[in-house]
Amino acid sequence: MFCFCISWHQQCINHKPKTMRQNTIIEHTASRIALNNQLEVFLKVKQAANADFSFLNPSDELHRYYLHTKEKFGNNNKKDNGIPKKEG
């Protein structure tokens, strides 16, 4: 079983998505939520019955993977915001 530790909460992730589709949904959602935290609340309410978004529930086995992915995208966004973009 795959396990890696995350420094910001010192817990291991023991579960990764089983399919590329699951992984794509988690990564896409995490990247959007990293830009707009209110989207997470909206999705939790609107997609509560949708199994594709069960990773938003803290008791889900993929929730830690989702948090790690969201943190990764959040750090990337912080780096991008500090670099001026070239025009033209």
BAFI-3210 file (N, C-alpha, C; in Angstrom, 3 decimals, decimal comma, padded with zeros to 6 digits):
// residues 88
n [1|2|3|4|5|6|7|8|9|10|11|12|13|14|15|16|17|18|19|20|21|22|23|24|25|26|27|28|29|30|31|32|33|34|35|36|37|38|39|40|41|42|43|44|45|46|47|48|49|50|51|52|53|54|55|56|57|58|59|60|61|62|63|64|65|66|67|68|69|70|71|72|73|74|75|76|77|78|79|80|81|82|83|84|85|86|87|88]
n.u [000,840|000,508|002,037|002,579|004,015|002,700|003,833|002,456|000,355|001,242|000,249|-000,256|-001,025|-002,940|-004,536|-005,108|-006,646|-008,483|-008,981|-008,268|-010,239|-011,388|-009,135|-008,781|-011,138|-010,763|-008,345|-009,044|-011,174|-009,836|-007,965|-009,616|-010,898|-008,738|-008,353|-010,732|-012,181|-014,848|-016,180|-015,873|-017,688|-020,069|-020,004|-020,048|-022,632|-024,290|-023,436|-023,749|-025,046|-023,768|-021,639|-019,213|-018,091|-017,534|-015,122|-014,946|-015,993|-014,952|-014,744|-014,290|-012,204|-010,517|-010,237|-007,961|-006,089|-007,270|-007,072|-004,290|-003,777|-005,199|-003,746|-001,311|-001,997|-002,765|-000,327|001,051|-000,460|000,082|002,790|002,648|001,265|003,112|004,839|005,509|003,737|004,723|003,899|002,555]
n.v [-001,184|002,207|004,947|008,171|010,847|013,926|017,076|019,272|018,340|015,991|013,355|010,200|009,399|006,860|006,023|006,273|007,601|005,154|005,107|006,839|008,652|009,287|010,512|012,682|014,150|014,829|016,312|018,417|019,602|020,314|022,153|024,241|024,933|025,758|028,253|029,509|029,358|029,301|027,780|025,154|024,799|025,222|023,045|020,887|021,045|021,001|018,671|016,595|014,099|012,886|010,435|010,805|013,017|012,366|012,504|014,995|014,784|014,549|011,983|010,249|007,939|009,047|011,666|012,781|012,636|014,418|016,815|017,103|017,438|019,792|021,548|021,468|022,687|025,150|026,156|026,409|028,406|030,564|030,973|031,665|034,079|035,876|036,404|038,540|038,685|038,388|040,586|040,474]
n.w [000,000|-000,790|000,835|002,036|003,861|005,021|005,617|006,791|008,374|009,398|008,944|007,429|004,055|003,069|001,068|-002,346|-005,311|-007,148|-009,822|-012,919|-013,515|-010,990|-009,833|-011,565|-011,088|-008,371|-008,490|-010,246|-008,840|-006,444|-007,431|-008,269|-005,870|-004,379|-005,407|-004,766|-001,861|-001,020|-002,831|-002,005|000,144|-001,227|-003,058|-001,257|-000,276|-002,614|-003,922|-002,163|-002,245|-004,310|-005,289|-006,564|-005,407|-002,807|-001,497|-000,352|002,119|005,444|006,611|004,560|002,773|000,849|001,551|002,852|000,815|-000,970|000,563|000,637|-002,099|-002,584|-000,986|-002,321|-004,785|-003,754|-002,772|-005,191|-006,401|-004,742|-005,274|-007,976|-007,842|-006,901|-008,918|-011,517|-014,601|-017,983|-020,605|-023,928]
ca.u [000,000|001,257|001,886|003,573|003,651|002,488|004,432|001,599|-000,453|001,962|-000,504|000,047|-002,116|-002,885|-005,417|-005,061|-007,754|-008,320|-009,108|-007,859|-011,409|-011,418|-008,006|-009,056|-012,168|-010,158|-007,379|-009,755|-011,892|-008,850|-007,371|-010,626|-011,130|-007,540|-008,545|-011,954|-012,571|-016,302|-016,630|-015,919|-018,963|-021,100|-019,970|-020,467|-024,092|-024,905|-023,016|-023,746|-025,505|-022,991|-020,497|-017,985|-017,558|-017,497|-013,832|-015,113|-016,416|-013,761|-014,668|-013,997|-010,806|-009,739|-010,242|-006,577|-005,480|-007,850|-006,459|-002,916|-003,842|-005,631|-002,599|-000,332|-002,466|-002,730|001,063|001,373|-001,119|000,814|004,022|002,296|000,812|004,232|005,684|004,832|003,633|005,160|002,847|002,917]
ca.v [000,000|003,445|005,860|009,220|011,765|015,323|017,825|020,241|017,734|014,812|012,122|009,520|009,119|005,441|005,731|007,127|007,236|003,874|005,305|008,147|009,528|009,785|011,406|013,898|014,899|015,378|017,351|019,557|020,241|020,914|023,336|025,317|025,334|026,483|029,630|030,052|028,455|029,212|026,717|023,895|024,761|025,067|021,671|019,968|021,095|020,613|017,341|015,715|012,752|012,429|009,627|011,332|014,072|011,888|012,874|016,241|014,392|014,202|010,561|009,471|007,478|009,895|013,051|013,227|012,842|015,666|017,929|017,229|017,975|021,192|022,279|021,558|023,722|026,424|026,617|026,828|029,686|031,599|031,228|032,354|035,433|036,738|036,576|039,332|037,989|039,181|040,897|040,520]
ca.w [000,000|-000,917|001,966|002,153|004,933|004,669|006,725|007,475|009,436|009,869|008,835|006,175|003,124|002,752|-000,052|-003,531|-006,203|-007,832|-011,268|-013,426|-013,429|-009,612|-009,646|-012,322|-010,364|-007,158|-008,845|-010,814|-007,737|-005,535|-008,061|-008,249|-004,485|-003,943|-005,853|-004,188|-000,773|-000,892|-003,716|-001,253|000,869|-002,253|-003,555|-000,189|-000,195|-003,885|-004,356|-000,986|-002,608|-005,468|-004,843|-007,164|-004,543|-001,420|-000,920|000,398|003,469|006,239|006,962|003,356|002,720|-000,056|002,023|003,099|-000,506|-001,460|001,305|000,155|-003,453|-002,461|-000,443|-003,411|-005,706|-003,025|-002,771|-006,554|-006,662|-003,996|-006,019|-009,217|-007,552|-006,601|-010,106|-012,550|-015,878|-019,137|-021,575|-025,337]
c.u [000,883|000,993|002,961|003,083|003,587|002,918|003,452|000,622|000,082|001,107|-000,179|-001,218|-001,966|-003,717|-005,234|-006,241|-007,452|-008,379|-008,600|-009,016|-011,509|-010,320|-008,244|-010,086|-011,569|-009,199|-008,058|-010,487|-010,922|-008,237|-008,336|-010,850|-009,929|-007,638|-009,733|-012,492|-014,076|-016,883|-016,736|-017,236|-020,105|-021,164|-020,417|-021,980|-024,719|-024,594|-023,012|-024,136|-024,715|-021,724|-019,174|-017,318|-017,512|-016,189|-013,899|-015,521|-015,182|-013,643|-014,350|-012,510|-009,934|-009,652|-008,832|-005,842|-005,978|-007,217|-005,030|-002,886|-004,231|-004,490|-001,536|-000,735|-002,458|-001,336|001,487|000,760|-000,407|002,097|003,723|001,898|001,966|005,134|004,931|004,848|004,032|003,974|003,429|003,760]
c.v [001,245|004,355|006,921|010,234|013,191|016,161|018,705|019,625|016,390|013,545|011,503|009,330|007,668|005,090|006,772|006,723|005,959|004,020|006,685|009,138|010,126|010,816|012,738|014,765|015,565|016,512|018,592|020,332|020,962|022,172|024,515|025,838|026,085|027,957|030,314|029,090|028,305|028,118|025,387|023,743|024,513|023,619|020,661|019,911|020,521|019,177|016,326|014,276|012,153|011,713|010,126|012,390|013,654|012,245|014,197|015,984|013,945|012,722|009,676|009,103|008,334|011,349|013,579|013,485|014,159|016,871|018,176|017,880|019,447|022,058|022,486|022,660|025,091|027,003|027,094|028,180|030,821|031,966|032,035|033,804|036,388|037,036|037,413|038,599|038,945|039,394|040,850|039,427]
c.w [000,000|000,281|001,878|003,170|004,416|005,858|007,470|008,449|009,902|009,918|007,482|005,349|002,706|001,526|-001,142|-004,408|-006,975|-009,347|-011,655|-013,325|-012,024|-009,390|-010,358|-011,605|-009,131|-007,508|-009,402|-009,711|-006,807|-006,133|-008,051|-006,831|-003,925|-004,330|-005,170|-003,127|-000,615|-001,774|-002,976|-000,507|-000,108|-002,744|-002,503|-000,092|-001,463|-004,302|-003,213|-001,334|-003,773|-004,991|-005,419|-006,283|-003,067|-000,721|-000,157|001,849|004,262|006,607|005,748|003,313|001,807|000,405|002,274|001,786|-001,109|-000,761|000,843|-001,235|-003,427|-001,942|-001,529|-004,394|-005,042|-002,993|-004,155|-006,876|-005,938|-004,726|-007,278|-008,972|-007,289|-007,790|-011,134|-013,890|-016,995|-020,074|-022,972|-025,719]
res [m|f|c|f|c|i|s|w|h|q|q|c|i|n|h|k|p|k|t|m|r|q|n|t|i|i|e|h|t|a|s|r|i|a|l|n|n|q|l|e|v|f|l|k|v|k|q|a|a|n|a|d|f|s|f|l|n|p|s|d|e|l|h|r|y|y|l|h|t|k|e|k|f|g|n|n|n|k|k|d|n|g|i|p|k|k|e|g]
***
